Amino acid sequence: MVLRPVISKLLGKLVVLASSSPRRLEILHNAGLRFEVVPSWFKETLDKGLFKAPYEYAVETAKQKALEVARRMPFKHLKTPDIVIGADTIVTVDGKILEKPVDKDDAYRMLSSLSGKEHSVFTGVAIILCHEKENEEVDYQLIDFYEETKVKFADLSEDMLWEYINSGEPMDKAGGYGIQALGGMLVEYVHGDFLNVVGFPLNHFCKQLDLIYNQSTSSTDQECPSVHVSNSSSHATSTSTQPPPKMSTQFSHSTSSSTKRNSEPKPRPNSPSASQTHHTNDSPSFSPVHKVMKKNSNSEVGEGSWMLVNSLSKRIEIQSAELQDPEKATLPSTPSRGQAIELNVTEHEDGELKKEDLEQITELMDGFKASKALFTASELCIFDLLQSRPGLDAAQVAKEIKASVKGTERLLEACVSLGLLKSKDGMHHNPLYENADLAVRFLRSDAPFSLRGYIQHCNSTVWPLFSHLESAVREGTNQRERAFGKKSDDVFQDTYYNSQEVKLRFMKAMHSIAKVTGKAVATAFDLSNFKTACDLGGCTGALAYELTKAHPGLSVTVFDLPAVVEMSEHFYPQQKDNRVSFVAGDFFQDELPKADLYILARVLHDWPDEKVHILLTEIADAAAPGCAVLIAETMLDGQTPYSALQSLNMLVQTEGRERTASKYAEMLRKHRFGKTHVVHTKNFLDAVISIKIS
Ligand SMILES: Cc1cn([C@H]2C[C@H](O)[C@@H](COP(=O)(O)OP(=O)(O)OP(=O)(O)O)O2)c(=O)[nH]c1=O
């Protein structure tokens, strides 16, 4: 069994499947592979128009899914994987690419277009071998391929179609069907790898692994070998980049155009055959990144390695530079950035820009309008009004909120466009409004996870501060004096010791975030070894109550400023959990309560490094060996806008910043904490725990 010899090569390696597909997980698990699952955050929005053949889109998407995880893990998970596997499955018919249907009508459209026809299913696969070097630089070896399987559907009646669609099965599957389940009833024949249709071409994958681990001339443990051109039924073109002088990053790259498994390899009309690829050494290749395949001087076609010069490698060069140290990453010269930026905007032959080309930039430019529409609707209590009285029209809403009909109408329509409200035709086509699911769950005041407090804080405090962002960038300081006329070196003394209304509003904001994130943080790690915890800056106790709920043997002391503690019972008047107590104090001034576990949730990001070290020194002095620190923050990962924008937020509001997990680990190490682990909770916050060593 070709996989058996390969498995032994993979044992002891950290293999990561960058996929949320249960089918892919099952296929690889059943084949005996042991791996971790880290779903990719890559948004599958590559412009299909940039690709000459459908499978190239699948291969590029698979690459980007795998690359995103390979880059993120050192930050988010504090570990570099050895191998990351990404995959993308698409269905093509009549030259169109069918991905997962967006709704039932889309599924109907897809399945109707497949009825009675033979179509192709392509799965692109990317394998990234990560070689971490002693100086923590990471060499990536990129191998990708695709597999095509032909599938023929029977003629499908309308009843059959809708019965299948209403089963719900189509919704998370490319082409809107699952051949391995009910969808099998639609299929007359399959030519090629069945598992490839389900989502992962296992056999082709095994052959690639065999090439990498059993046939390469040098072990992958030492350096990146070029992948040999295989003479099996697949054609493969091996290319490698000359590592850029300052980076040790190397890429070898093979794209194999697979033919049907049991047939003689033969070029197909819509895909490059090996000879075609070799001969097109200067035509723009099919990837959205305009690769120019240049044959280097001494290599013969098909034998040697090809010099791959493209903004893809430049873009990955930017990324691997970030891996070293985000603070020091310097982007290469503008041309490659220019190329990287042009990826999303294509000039068509006649020079006009198509709407979808501008969507991304328009969304960014309009983002602030969407936020302000949400904040305004929340301030005007529109979500609470429509929760108690759904089905009001604009005039009725305007009357209740004492606003103009004209303005209320515009605001309501904007909220509908943002998915916050729903509308349906009333009398004389007069729209009637009600809360959408998002509003019901997060925007009404009495929702269990209401974010209304945080939204009020954003509208009243963050928004005015962000309007001075340019000054904050120029000066490197928060903008409280410009926005509120108050010079404050201590945000909390200022917030908590001025008007009661400001103090309460801020606490409501912190409370709403803690309510939404509390359970994820409280359950991120097994805390059964700890009996007492001290939640420093624990505010209303929202996290403390989640901790005692999740860990029956744990008692939690919330340690916060006197002005906060006196207000905390306002948030839990009926609370009778005697394992949560409140102690007033200032963690920079006063002695910390003794505890086995010290918790810092959204605290350290408020302070500059030097203040963080003062606090960690206090904790290290109070904590005996074996005690722990649990930090809950959004970890900078160079990928998601949320953490980067949060760091801007800290710039305008405080003297603090967001940090990477590895930065927190490094700061903790200086205070004799080690064995640091991080969990990405898929919520606003990630959690880091570290044990006192001495
Ligand atoms: C055609 C076909 C697709 N599929 C599934 C496989 C994939 O899960 C899905 C195609 O969508 P993909 O985007 O390839 O994968 P995914 O979104 O499920 O997971 P991820 O992106 O995180 O890797 O369709 C079937 O399960 N059966 C089928 O017959």
The ligand as a Gaussian input file, in Angstrom:
#p B3LYP/6-31G(d) Opt

LIG

0 1
 C      -18.922000      17.498000      -5.416000
 C      -18.900000      17.180000      -3.959000
 C      -18.361000      18.103000      -3.050000
 N      -18.355000      17.782000      -1.721000
 C      -17.811000      18.719000      -0.724000
 C      -16.316000      18.587000      -0.481000
 C      -15.964000      19.898000       0.163000
 O      -16.148000      19.805000       1.561000
 C      -16.979000      20.863000      -0.453000
 C      -16.295000      21.797000      -1.421000
 O      -15.974000      23.001000      -0.752000
 P      -14.457000      23.393000      -0.436000
 O      -14.383000      24.889000      -0.382000
 O      -13.515000      22.696000      -1.300000
 O      -14.194000      22.831000       1.016000
 P      -14.962000      23.232000       2.350000
 O      -15.462000      24.626000       2.271000
 O      -15.935000      22.189000       2.673000
 O      -13.809000      23.146000       3.434000
 P      -12.460000      23.993000       3.430000
 O      -12.656000      25.135000       2.466000
 O      -12.299000      24.468000       4.838000
 O      -11.394000      23.079000       3.010000
 O      -17.921000      20.073000      -1.171000
 C      -18.889000      16.582000      -1.238000
 O      -18.883000      16.356000      -0.030000
 N      -19.403000      15.688000      -2.130000
 C      -19.437000      15.943000      -3.462000
 O      -19.929000      15.106000      -4.228000

